[in-house]
Amino acid sequence: MEPTVSVIVTCYNHERYIKQCLLSIFHQSYSNIALTVIDDGSQDTSAAIIQEVLGGSPFSDTAFLRQENAGVCVARNRGLEAASGDFVLFVDSDNYLPTDYIEKIVNHAQERQADIVYGNLWDFTENQPYVKSRPFQLTALLENNYIDNCSLLRRSKIGEARYDLALNRKFLEDWDFLLNLILNQQMVASYAEDVRLNYRILADSTSRRDNHTQRAAFYDVYFYILAKHVSHYSDEVFQAITNNTMILEDRLGDLTDHLAKLTNYIQVLENGPEDYQARMRRLTSEVAILQREKEELLHSRSYRLGNGLIRPLKGGVRLVRNPRLAKPLVKRVLAKGKRTLKKLPAPTRYLYRPYRWLQRKENNYLNPKRQLIYVIYEDQPALQTYKKLFLASLAPLCQEVLIVVNGRLDSADIQELENYGEVFCRENSGYDTAAFRAGLLKLGRERLEAWDQLLLVNDTNIGPFADFEKTFKKMAAKRLDFWGISYGEEQPDITGVNPYGYIPLHLQSYFLVIEKSLLQSDSFWQYWQQLTDTDSREKAIGYHETVFTRHFTDLGFKSAALLDHNGDSAMYIHPLTMVKKGIPLVKFSAFTNDSDDKFLWQGLKRKSEIPALLRYIKEETTFPMTVIEEVQAVIKKKDQRREVLIIDGVENRIPQCTRYRVLNKAQQLRSLGYPVKVVDQSQFRLSDAQQAQVIIIYRCSITPLLTELVSVAHHFGRNVLYDIDDLVIDPKYTDQLAYTKGLSPSAKADYDENVRSYGEMLALCDGAITTTARLQTELSHYRTPVLMNRNLASAELVTLSEGVEHQYPAQDEKVRIGYFSGSITHNENFELVKPALVKLMGEIPTVELHIVGYLELPPELQPFHDRIVTHDYVQWEQLPALISQVDINLAPLTNTVFNQAKSEIKWLEAALVKVPTCASRLGAFEEMVFDGVTGILVSDDQWEASLRELITNPEKRQQIAEAAYKKVTADCVTTDHTDELTAFVKAAFATEREDK
């Protein structure tokens, strides 16, 4: 027998939403439900609506409880007392459930033996995720709650646990209750990734009206809750507090850095049209002088003495005046302490040192036998000479050589490499890290342990410019377990995955030498066997390069670099300095910084050492200059390669936006022969734009980094365009939205600030890109030119649609009308067509209405509920098949400035599956649809007549559908499509070629 689920709905003043909530429970595919609804003293008509709706409850066990307003904690505790099912499910009255919600979470609980089952929150008004949850992890939950209250709970495990009344009418009561269940009741939580709750975002909700971390009282409650568990879970609690604090402090540091950059940029603008290079040199000099003065002051004896006396006194006065400052102060001190502790050496470093010292006595430093693993990745037609020359110089020092090739090489190159050793070709995945691992596993532990040294070297090195024998002798004298050429400096974790939470001082992985004492250790082989995921640059650096040195140092092994100097990325920025200090090689990427200007793409102001390095190599070394010239030619060719860069500010948070405005645009431009790079705004670095001839910024707020991008792009004569597909550039437009009219003053201020930020970013750019004529007109008041680039169907969408086209003639007498817009509750667009549907469905019994998403039937449509079919939201790949099931596609729009600016995507997607569209005579529909030929355009008072004609005339439906299909496949797909944007790109690339 199916387990019983006690569904508990608590309601307070939700007369607008309670009916939809209850009906969604009635319509569940899972039937063994006991329903309890608790009205917490609502002042509106909620109680009356509940009583009326519960009269139609399909559940035999249905109860309605009323109480004086006592708060949600009291109401939920009362629900727990009344619950008798195997499971308990709380549902907030402003949300509603997809039809299979309970079925999915019950099945998940039974399959996984879980006591708590939770899913994701879905913003059904925007048809996008609101909160994407994650698999359960305790420390992460202690940092921030990602489990919603609407989770399935096994009642037998709840026991006497109840909501904490001390949190009543506050916030975080859900999080506190869940922590109680997990930590004290030992309930097992499990994430159901395919489950999503239709979540309503209300401006006046206690849990949603403000960002918690901006409220003064938030941390009072946060610490109150964590204090309950600190005695039994001290490590996890302190880790959560530390992580939260580090995030806030890091954010403060970022803001400070950004402010400094922005201030500098403004000063540059205010200085007028002075020569850019002269201005740059002057500013660089001034900054250096100020930095020296600052350092001298900070390290002066008088400053340190005075600061040591004054700061504590000043802080003490502030605490006396405002005792509430004590908690944040303690928090900052604890956080700083945690960060300091992370950087302290592990105790094992000292415990193992005597043992490692004894092991090193067995190392052969005088005449070692060496195995070299040399990793190659080649992106040129033939293997570059510098790589072969470096290998030829290093191979004689080694008894055996394994050359691991990432990707493919010409057979002639492979044959030449075989003169030096065995060649092992593998797929190009996992970067050098995975190639080193593959080489190690191929050779095997038994074979490698026979050697005195293992060399791990990649092909990014040019040289040698000094005798390798001297390098090895110098490092042999240090009696180490492993060593490298240079250090990478300590810095914040730019990878996001480093297990230490920061990047420690580390040996750079392009040249590592492993001595026998480390090579024979179990820990060395365990390290490489577990290192399986390096499929991104961030992971390769964060899991290996920046970890290897500290990992083995903490195990007592001893390491060093050939040169301790490691500041300011010296191997890449100061290559001549490093060579003169004894480094025998130069990194390939150092040669790319061949002018001062190149550093601008890295956000730096530096003087290039490459011209002096070239003279040094020519005059002071025997290294062949023809090889250097070949390297320079490759770099020059790469520098000349131009592409289009698209920066995505939406980052798939609204999938349709990223798909149509970023991915489809990239596909369109690539089909015309233009290389395109796409990068998310959060991942963008200045260097991403170095090869970009045209830079397209899509829906990004203004930031110091993007401001700097525009400045650098203009310096190099590159074009920057701002792509926007909605009127969210000025509050004068957004003030017309019903949504913004319902916001609180503080929320409205935040919203307006974000809108103005879009407008400010637009103003910095050289022009705009948009999707409709009305948008083009409005944007032209802010920036010109405004280039038309309509939304186009991707090749993937065309292919998916071809397989599911609507079949003619009809297979039955039914006429299915589709409205693909989700919930129609309070949907003013649907109100346009509702009277016509009511009349036509009343007169023509073969008409069906199909809706995507949950539908709360308006009273006028209740008589036809058996002819109304609802569909859950689907992924875009499934949408063509869903649209093709209907005979007529509805696209009503009220006449507002926002709707006038909306694009014709609904018509386009329906046309691809040969379904005719009946759309409002408005905006892009009027621009793209030929009335009566490729669609039907309808004025507000013509819906009944227009629909009646299509319903009763199947031949006309087919004629329109076929014509629309031909129009869209000919003119509205990405492949080889030209428009104002592509004309601009063509001209920009042509101008760049002329400049060359």
N, C-alpha and C positions, 0 to 999 in steps of 0.2 A: 504493500500500500504506500502511496506517496506520502511523504512527511507533510504535516500541517504547518503552514506558515502564518503566524499571527502578524498581520499587517496593522501597524499603529500609525494613524494620521493625526498629527496635532495641528490645530488651526487657530490663528488669531488675526482677525481683520483681513481675511483674504477672500472676500466675496467675489472678486474678479477671477480667481484662479481655482477655488476649491472644487468646483464642478468638474473642470477638466482633469484635475488630479484624481478624483474619485472614479470618473468614467474610465480613466486609463487603467485603474485597478480592476474594474468590472471586466474589461476587455482582455485581461491577461490570458495567455495560452495555458497557463498553469491554473488549475481549478481548486485545489485543496487549500483554500484560504479562509482564515477567520479574521474578520475585519472589525477593528475598533477605531472610531473617530472621536477625538476629544476636542471640544471647543473651549478654548481657554479664555472665556469671558469676552468674546468679540463684541465690539461696539457697532459693527455694521450688520448686514443681513446674512452673514456667513452661516449662522445657526439655522435659519430658515431654509437656506439653500441646501444645507447638509441633510436636513430632515426630508426635504422633497426628493433629493437624489437617492438617498438610501432606501426610499420606497421601492426603487427598482433594483435593489441589490440582488445579484445572482447567488450570494452566499447565504447559507442557512444560519451560519454563526456571524451575525452582524450586530454591532452595538454602537450606540451613540451616547457619549458621556458629556455632560456640561459642568463647568465649574466657574467660580469667580476668577477673574484674572489673577493668576498666581505665578506666571512665568513658565518658560519652556521646560526647565528642569523638573518642576513639580508635575507638569502635564506628562512628561515622558515617564517619570517614575510611576505615575498612576497607571500608565499604559503597561508598564512591565508587571505591575501587580495583577492586572487583568489578563495578561497573556497566558495561554495554555498550550500553544502549539509547540512543535519540535524546534522551530526556528522563529526568530523575531525579526521584523523588518520595519524600521521607522521610515516614514515618508513625510517630508515637509509639504504643506499644502500649496505652496507656490510652484512646486515641481510636478512633473508627471512621468509615467513609466512607459517605455516602449513595450509593445505587446508581449515580447518574449523575455522581459527583464527577469521576472521571478523564476521562470523555467530555467534560464541560463545559470543564475547564481545557485539555485538548488542543485542542479546537475554538477556544477563545479564543486560545490561543497562535498557532495557524495563521492565524486571521482577523486578528489585530492584529500579527503578526510580533514577538511578545513572547518574551523569553528567560526571564522570571520571571512566573508567573501566580499571584496570591494572591486569597483570598476572605475571608469572614467566619467568626467562630467562633460556634457555636450551642450554647447550654446545653440539651442535650436532656432533662436531668432536670427543668428548670423550663419547658421549651418556650418559650424566649425567647432573644433575642440575648445573647451574652456579650461579644463584642467586635465592633462594627461598624467595619469598616475604612474606607478612604478612597482616592480616586485618588492615585497616586504624586506626592509632592512632596518634594524632597530635604531641605529644612530641617526639615520636619515629621518625617521619618524620623530625622534626627539628634537631634531632641528626644526622641522616644519611638517605640519600635518598634510598628508596626501591621501588619507582615507576619509571618504565622506560619511556623514551620519546614515545615509541610505544604504547601509551595508547589511548583509545577511548575518545574523548572530545565532549561534547554537544556544538555545535557552537553557539547557541543562548545565552548561558551563558558566552561565552568567551568575548563578547562585544568588548571593545577597548584594551583589554589586549594584550600585545605583548612581544616578547623576548627583554630583556634588552641589548641594544647595548654596554653598558659599559662592558659586559661580553663576547663580541664577540672575538673569537680566544683565549679565556681563557678556563675555565671549570666551571662546576656546573650551566651552563645556563639552562639546562633542569629542575633541581631542583628549581631554582629561578622562572621559568615560572610556574611550577606546584604549588608552594607555593602561587604565586600571584593569580592563579585561585581559590585555596582552601580558602585562607584567605581573599582576597579582593573581589573576584567574588562570594564567598560563594558556590562554586561548591562542590557537594557531591561525594566523592571518594569511590569506592567499589572494593574489591579484588575478582577477579575471579580465584579461586584456580586451576581450571582444564584447564586454558589457559596458554600456554607457547610459547614464541617467540624463534625461532631458532637464536641464538646469536653467532656471530663470534668474537672470541677473537684475536685481532691483536696487534702485538708488537708496531706498530707505531701510534696507535690511541691516540688522545688527552686525551680521558677519561680513557684509559686503560693501557697506557704504564708505568705508575708509580702508586704506592700506594699514593693516594692523601695526606694522613696524613704525608707522608715523604717529601712532597714538602714544601719549605719555604713559597711559595706564597699561599698555600692552605687556611690558616687561615685568610689571608687578604680578600680573596673572601668570605669565610665562614661568617666572621663578617660583611662584607659589606651587604650580603644578609639578615642576621638576624636583622641587624640594621633597615631595612625597616619595620619590624613588631614588634619591641620591645615596641612601645607605646601602641599598642592594645592587644598584647599577651605577656606581660612582664613576667608573671609567667612561661609560657611554654618555652619562649626563654631562660630565666635564668636556668630553669631546664635542658634544652638540653645542654647548655654550661657546666653546672656543671657535668652532666653525662659524657660528652665527656672527660672532664678534669680528672675526677676521674678514668676513664678507663685507660688513659695514665699514670697517677701517680701510680695507682695500678700495672700496667704492669712494671713500673720502679722499684717498690718495689719488685715485684716477681723476676725480673732479678737480683736485688741486693742480695736477699736471695739465689737464685740459685747459683750465683757466689761464695758466701761464702761457700755453701755446697761443691761445686766443688773444690774450693781451699783446703778445709779441706781434701777432698778425695784424691787429688793429694799428699798432704803432707803425708797422711797415706801410700800411695804407695811408696813414696820416702824413707820412714823410714826402708824399708826392712822387712825381715821375723821375726821381733820381735813378741813376744807373743801378740795375739790380745787383750786379756782382760787387760793385763798390759798397753798396748798402749792406750786403751780406757780410763782407769782410769787416766793415766797421762794427756791425752788431756782434759778430763773433768775437772781435777784440774786446768790446765793452763787456760782454758776458764773461769772458775769461778773467778780466780785471776784477769784476764784481765778485766772481766766485772765489778768487784768491783772497780778497779782502774779507769775505764772509768766513772762509776757513780760518784765516788768521784771528779773527775776532772770536769765533767759537772755541778755538783752542788756546786762547789767551788765559793766563792764570787769573787775572782779575774777573774776567767774564765767568769762568767756572766757579770761582769762589762766591761771587755775587749771586749767580744763578742758583747755586746750592743753598744759599740762605733765603733768597727771596721767593723762589718758586714754592717751597713747602709752606712758607708763611702765607703767601697769597692764596694757595689752595686751601689752607686751613680756614682763612677768613671766609672764603666762598662756601665751604662746607657748613660753617656755623650759621651763615645767613640762609643757606638752602640745604638742609640735611638730605633732601631727596637726591642730591648729586652723589651721595656716597655709593649708591648701588651701581650707577654707570661707571664710577671710578674703579670700584672693586672689579667690575666686569672687564674693564680695559686692562687693569693690572693682571688679572687672571689670564686674559687672552694673550697679552704680551709674554707672560710666563710660559704659556703653552707653546707659543711660537719659539721661544728661546729653548725650551726643553726639546722640541723637535730637532733643533740644530745641534744639540749636545751629542757627543759620541756615544754609541751604544756601549754598555758595560762589557759586552763580549769583546770589544776592540782590545781592551786591556787584559782580559782574562786569557785570550788566545795568544797574545803576543809572545810569551816565552816559548810556547809550542811552535809557533810559526818561525821563530828565530832558529830553533833546532832544525826545522824542516829545510830552511834556506841553506843550512850547512851542506845539504846534499845537492844543491844546485851546481851546475857546471857553468861558471861564469867565464872561464878562461878560453875554452875551445868548444863552445856549444854546438850541438847538431840541431839544425833548425828545419821546421816545416812552415812553409808559407801558404796561406790561403789568400789569394788575390781576387778581389771582386771587381767585375767589369759590367758597366751598363753603357751601351753606346747608342746615342741618338742621331749620329751622323751616318751617311751612306757607307763609309768605311771606317775601320778602327783608327782612331787618331794616333799620330806618331808619338805624342808625349806619353801616352799610356804604355806603348810598347817600350819606349826608352826607359821609363821609370822601372818597369818590370825587368828589363834587361840589366839594369844596374843593381837591382835587389836580388835577383835570382841566384847569382853566383855565391851569395852569402848563405844560401839555403841548400840543404841536401835534397829536399823534395818540395815540389811546387804543385798546388792544386789551384787552377784558375776557374772560378765560378762565374759563369756568364748569366746575367739577368736579362732574359729576352733572347733575341736572335743576333747572330753575326754571320757575315758572309763566309762561305767555306774557305776562301783563300786566307782570311784573317784567322780562322780557327786553325788552319794548317800551320800558319806562322807561329801562333801561340803554342802549339804542341812542341815547338822546339825548346820551350822552357819548362813544360810540365804537362800534367793531365788537364784536359779541358772538360768541364762539366757544365752543360747548358741546362737551364731551368726556366720556368715561366717567370716573367717580370712581375713579381708580387712581393710585398713585405719589405721593400727597400733593401739596403745593404745588410740590415740586421738579419733578415730572413735568409739572405744569401750566405752570410757567415755561419748561421745555424745549420743550413743545409750542407755546407762544406764540412762542418764539424761532425755531423751525424753520418755523412757519407764515409769519412775516414774512420770514424769509430774511436771509442775510448782506448781500446787496447793498442791500436796502431799509433795513436797520438801520444800516449804515455811513454812511448819509447824514445821520444825526442826531448831535448833539453829546453827548447824554446818553440813556441808557436807564435807566428806573426799573422795578425789580422789586419790587412791593408786593403783600401779601396782605390779606385782609379781617379780620384779627384786631386791627386798630387802631381805637381810638375817639378822635375829635378832629376838627379840631385845637383845642388849647387855647392856641395861639400862632400867629403869622403864619408860614406856610410860606416866604414870600419871604425872611424874615430867616434862616430855617434854611439855605436854599440859598445866600444871600449869605455867611453865616458859613463854610460848607464850601468855597465857591468861593475864598475867600481863602487856603485851605490848599494849593491847587494839587495836587490828588490825582489818582490814576487810578481809584479807586473809594472809596465811603464808605457808612456806615450810621448808624443812630440810636444803637445801643447795642452793647456787647460782651457776649458770653457768656464766663464766666471759664474759666481753665485748670483741668482736673480729670482724674482717671483716665477711661479710655475706658468709659463706661457703655453704649455701643452694641455693643461687641464686634467692630466691623468697621472702625473708624477706621484708615487706613493708617499713621498716625504712631505708633500704639500708645498714644496718650493724646489727650485733647481739648485742642488749643492754644487760646490766647486767640483769639477769632474774632468777627467782625461777625455779629450775628444776622440771619437771612435774611428777616425779615418786611418789611424796608424797605432795599433796596440801590440805590445810584445808581452807574452805570457810565459813566465818561467815555470820550470818543472814543479816547484813547490805548490803552485796554484793549479797547474795543469793536471796534476794527479789527485787533487782533492775532490771528494764527493760533491762538495758545494758548487764547484765550477760546473760540473755536468748537470746537476739538478737545476742550476740557473738556466742553462741553455735548453734543457728539455721542457721547462715550464714557460719559456718565452715563445708563445705561439701566435700572439696577435699583434702584429706590427704593420697592419695593412693601411695605415695612414702615416703621414709625416709626423703628426703629433704623437702617435703611439710609438713609432720607432724611436723618437727622441725621448718621450716621457717614460717609456717602459724599459729602454735599454741605455742609450748613450748617457743620459743624465743620472742613471741609477747605478751602472756597473761599478764605478769607482767607490762610491760610498758603501754599496752593498758588501764588497769584499774587504774594504778597509774596516768596516764594523765587525768583520769576522777575523780581524787581527792581521790581515795581509798588508804588506807594505808596498806603497806605490809612489811614483814621482813622475814629473814631466821633464823632458830635456831642458826646457826653459820655464822658469816659474812665472815670467812676465805674462799676464793673461788679461790685462785690462783693456777695455774699449775694443773688444773683438779683434785683437791685434793681428791674428793670422789673416784676417780679411781686409782690415783697414790700414794696417801698418806693415805690409809684407817686407819692405826693404829693411825696416828696423829689425824685424825678426831674423832675416837672413844674416844681417851684420852681427847679430847676437849669437849666431851659431846654428840656427835652424837650417837643415839641409834642403828644404823644399819650399815651394810656394803653392798655395791652394789655387785651383783653377778659378774659383769665384772671385779671388782677389784681383785677378786681371780684368774682371768686368768693371771694377771701380777705376776706370782709366781717366776720369776727369772729375773735377770737383762737383760738377752738376749731377753726376750719377748718385751721389750721396743724398741728394734731395728726395729721390724715390725711396729712401730708407728713413726719411724724417731726420736726417743728420746734416750737420754743417762741418765738413772735413775737407782737408787738402789731400788730393790724391798723391800717393807715392809711386804710382806706376811709371810715369815718365822717368823718374830718377832710377827706379828699379831696372828699367830697360837699359839705361846707360850702364848701370852697374854690371848687369849680366854680360853685356857686350864687351866691356872693358876689363872686368875683373875676374871673369870665369871663362871656362872653355865650353860652356853649354852652347849647343848650336842655335843660333838666332833664327834659323829657318823653322825650327820647331815652335819658337815663340811667335813667329809671324803667322804660322798656321793656326795657333791658338787665337791670336788676335783676329784673324779672318773669320773663324767660327763665331767669336763673340760679336764681331761687327755684323755678321749675317743675322744673328739672333736679335741684335739691337734694331736692325732694319725691318725685322718681321713685325707687321702691324696686325692688330686685331680689334675687335669690338669687345669692350668690357661691360657687362651688365651686373650692377650691384642690386641685390634683391633685399629691400627693406621689410618685406612681408615674411619672408623665410618660411613659406608654406603654412603659416598660421591660418591663412585663408587659402586653401588649396587651389580654388578656381582662379584666384588672382595670380598666384605664382605660375600656374600652368599657362594661362593665356598671355600674361604680360611679360613673363620672363622666359620660360622654357619654349613656348611657341614662337616668341620673337627670335630667340636664338636659333631655332630650327629654320625659320624663314630666312634669316641672314646667311646661315650656313649653306642653305640650298642655292644661294646666289654666289657662293664662293668666298664669303668673308669668314675668316676664323673668329670664333666667339668664345670668350671665357665668361662663366657665370660664377659669382661668389656671393655668399650671404653677407649682409652688412656686418653681422657680429663677428665674422671671420676675416673681414677685409683688412688688408695691409697695403700701405702705399705702394710697395713693390709689385702688387698685383696689377697696377695700372701702367707699369713701365713700358709695355709694348702696345698699349691701347691708343689707337688713333681717334676713336670715338668712345666716350665713356657715357653710359646710360645709367642714371641713378633712379631706381624705381621705388617710390613711396618711402623715402628715407627722411627722418627728421634731421634737422641740421645738427652737426656735431663738430667739434674741433678737428677731428681727423678728416671728415669730408670737406670742411673749410680749407684745410691744408691741401687736400687733393686738388680742389679747384684752383688754388693758387699755383701749385706746381704744374698742373696741366696747362694753365695759361702761359706759364713761363716757357714751356716747351711747344706751345702752339697747338695743343690738343683740344678737341671739342668735348664739352660736357653738356649733356642733355638731361632734363628731368622728366621722367615718365609718370604721369598721374592719370588715373581713370575714374576719378570722382571729384566732386567739388569740396574737397577738404583742405583748402588752402587759405581760407579766410572765414572767420566766425560769422560774417554777414550771410554766408550761405548756410552754414551748419546751424545757425540760430533758428532756421525754419523747420528743423527736424523735430518731430514729436519727442524723440528720445532725449534730445538736449534740453527740451523744455521741462522734462521731469527730473533733471539732475539737481542735486543740492548745490548751493552756491560754491562750496569748495570743489566739488566734483566738476562743476561747470567750468570753473577757473582752470582746473587741470586739463580738461578736454580742450578748452580754447587755446591753452598754451601749446598743446600738441599740434593743433591745427595751424597756429601761427608758425610753428617750427617747420611744417611742410612748406608754407609760403615763403619763409626765409631761405630755405634750401633752394626752392624754385628760383628765387630772385638772384642767387649767386651763379646760376647756370647760364649757358649761352643760348638756351632755347628750351622748348618743351615738346613732349610727345603725348598724344592723347588719342581717344578712341571714337569720338563722335563730333558732329558739327557744332552742337551746342557747347560742349566742353572746349572745343577749339576757339569759339567766340569768346567765352568767358575768360579763358586763360590768356588770351591775347591782350587783355587789360593789364596783365601782370608781367608778361614776358613774351617777346617775339624772337624768332619765329616759333609758331606752334605747328608741329608736323603731325599729319594724320597717319595713324598706324592702327587700323581697326583690329578688333579681335578676330583671329583666324583659327580655323580648325586644323589641328595637328595631323600629321600623317597617321599617327596611331589611332586617333579618333575616327578618321576616315575609314581605316581598315576595320576597326571594331564595328562601325555602322554598316559596312558592306555585308557583313555576315548576318545582320538581323533586320534588314529592311522590311517595312510594313508590306503585307501581302494584299494585292488586289487581284480579283474582286474580293469583297468581304466573305469570310467563312461562315458568318451567321448574320442574323438581322440586327444584332445589337450595334449601337453607335456609342463608342466610348470616348468621352471628353476628358482630356487630361489637364490637370492644373499642377504644374511642377514647381511648387513654391513653399512646401512645408506646411506648418500650421497656419490656419486662416483665422485664428482667434484675433479679433481686433485688426484684421487685415483690410485696410481701406481699399487696396487694389481689388480684392475679391468682391468687395461690396458693389463695384461697378457691374459685375457680371451676375451677381446672385439673383436679382429679380428675374432675369432672363432664364436662368437655369431652373428656378422654381416653376415658372410657367411652362417651359418646354418639357421638363420631367413630368409635370402633371398631365400634359396633353399627349406625350409620346412615351409609351411604356417601355420602348426598347432602348432608351437613353440611359447610359451609366455615367457616373462621375468618378474619375480616378484622381486620387490625391497622393502626393509624396509627403510622408511625415504623418504625425498624428492629427486627426481631424476632430475637433469638437463641433458637432453639427449645429449650425444655427437652427433655431426653432422652425424656420420656414422650410428647411430641408429634412426635418425629422420624418415626415411621412414617406420619404424615399430612402430611408437608411439601408434597406435591403438592396438598393441599386447604387450604393456608394462604396467604393473599394479604396482602402487606404494601403499605402506602401511605406515601409520604413525607409529612412535615408539610405542611399547606396553610394559606393565609391564611384568615381567618374567612369571607370572602365565598364561598369554595369549599367550606366545610365542609358546608352543607346538602346539596349534590349528592353528597358523599361518604357522608354518613350514610344518605341515601335508597337507596343501593345494597344495604344490608343488610336482613334481615328481622327481626332481633332485636338490640336494643342492650343491652350488658352494662354494669352500674354496680356492681361489687362494692366494698365497703369493710370493712376490719377495724374492730372496735369499739374505737376510741380516742377520747379527748376531742377531738382535732383533727378526725377524720372525723365525729364527731357534730355538729361545727360547720360542716361543708362544706355548700354550697348544692346545689340541685337542677338546676343548669344542664344536666347531661347528659340528664336526663329531658326538660327543656323543649325543648332543641334537637332531640332525636329526635322528640318529639311534633309539632313544627311540620312535619315531613316525613312524618308518619303512620307512624312506626316505633315499635313497642311496646318498652318498656324493662323489663328484669328487673334489679331493684336490691336492694341489701341493705336489710333492715328496720332502718333506722338514720337518725337525725337528720332532715334536711330531706326526705329521701325519704319517711319515715314521716309527716311533717307534710303533705306535698303530694299524695302518690299514694294514691288510693283502691284498695286491694288488690283485684285481680281485675277492676277496672273501667277505671281509667286507667293501670294498670301492674301488674306483679307484684312484690310484696315478698317477699324470701327470707331466711330464717334461714340461718346458716352451714351447717347440715346438710341443706338442702333444695334446693340448686342443681340436682342431677341431676333430681329429680322435676319441679321447676318448669320447667326448660329442656325436658325431654322433652315436657311437656304443650304447650308453645308450638311445638316443632318439629313435632309430629305433628298439630297442630290449627290449620291456616291460618285457619279461620273465626274462632277466638278471637283470633289475632294481629290480624286486621283489626278486630274489635270493640273491642279494647283501644286500638288505634291511633286509630280514629275518635273514641273517647271522650276520649282524651288530647288529641287535636287540638282538640276542642271546648272542653275545660277550659282549655287554654293560651291559645287565641285569645280566649277570653272573659275570663279572669282574670289572665293572666300577660304582658300586653304593655304597653308604656309609654303608649300613647295613652289619655288620660282615666282612667288608673288612680289610685285613691285608696287611701291607707294611713295609718299612724300619722305618717309624715313629712309627707305632704301636709296632714294635719289640723293638725299643728304649724305649718307654713308659713302655712296659712290663718288660724289664730288670731293669729300674729305680724303678718301684714299687716293684719288687722282691728284689732288693738290700735294699730298705727301710725296708721291712719286716724282712730281715735277721738282719739288724742293731738293730731292736727292740728286 
